[in-house]
Amino acid sequence: MKKLIVRMLLIMRVAAAWAGPFDGTWVGDVASSTVEGKPDTYLLQDGVYTCDACYPELKIPADGKTHKVTDIVYYDEASATVVSPQVVKVQTTQWRERNLESAR
């Protein structure tokens, strides 16, 4: 048992002393970065929530109730609730099983 404790302490000491290539502080240069494509837009207007970033576009009433979504394969229902003037809570639900087959 004593040998096991000594071995574990030795391993811990070696592991703590080793400085890997990713240790340290990383700093990103925002000035050199570029953004391509159109920006994502989310709109709440006249009680309707619109997500242009979603494909295909999601447009549902922002009344807190669940609404069926037929043209999006990732989920079947969605709801949008206005929490505050700056926050909209969007929830999605996938409730039915799908038979997804891949052609090879």
N, C-alpha and C positions, 0 to 999 in steps of 0.2 A: 504494500500500500504506500509505503514511504517513497519507493522508486517511482510509482505512478504520479504522485504529487510533484516530485522533482521534475519529471519529464514534462508535465503540464505547465509548470512554471517556466521552464526553459522555452517551450513552444510559444507561450504567451509573450515572453520577453523578446524573442526573435520577431514575432509577428508585429509587435508594437514598434520595434526599431526600424522596420522596413518601410521606406517611403516609396510608394508606387508612383508611376508616371502621371496619374490623375489627381494626386494630392495637391492641395494648395488652393489659392483663390483664382477663380476664373472671372474674366471681365469681357463682356461683349461690347463690340463697337457698333452702336446703333446707326451712326452716320454712314457706315459702309454697307448696311443692309438695304435690300430693295424689296418692295412688295409688288407682286404681279397680279393681274386680273382685277375684276371689279370687287369692291368691298361688299361684305355681307350686310344686308339690311333687314331689320326687324321693325315692323310698323304696327302700332295700335292706333287705329283711327275709326271713329264712329262705331265703337264697340266691336270691331273686327280686328283680330290678330292676323298679321300676314308675315310669313317667313320667306323672303326671297332667297335666302341661303339654302333652304331645303330644296331637295330635288325629288320629285316635282314640287312646285311651290305649294306651301301649306297656307290655307286661308280658312279660319274658323271663327265663330263668334266668341268673344272674350266674356262669357257669362258664367264661367265656372262649371258648366255642365259638360258631360262627355258627349262628343260628336263622332259619328262614324266617318272614317276616312277610307275611301275606296281605291284611290290611285297611287298610294304609297305602299310598297311591299314590306317595309320594316316594322310597321305598326298598323293596327286596325282602328284604334280610337285615339282621339286627342282632346285635351281640354286646355283652356287658357283662362286664368283668373288674374284680375288686376289686384295686386297686393298693396301697392302704393303708387304715387305718380311716377316713380322711377323703376318699379319692379313689376314684371309680369311673370307669373308662375305657369309654365307649360308642362303638361304631363302627357305621356303617350302610353298606350297599352297594346300589347299583342296578346290576343286571347284565343286565337284559333291555330290549330296545327296546320302546317303546310307540308306538302310533299315536294321537296326541292330535289331535283335530279340534275346532275351535271353530265353533259355530253363530253365524251372523251374520244 
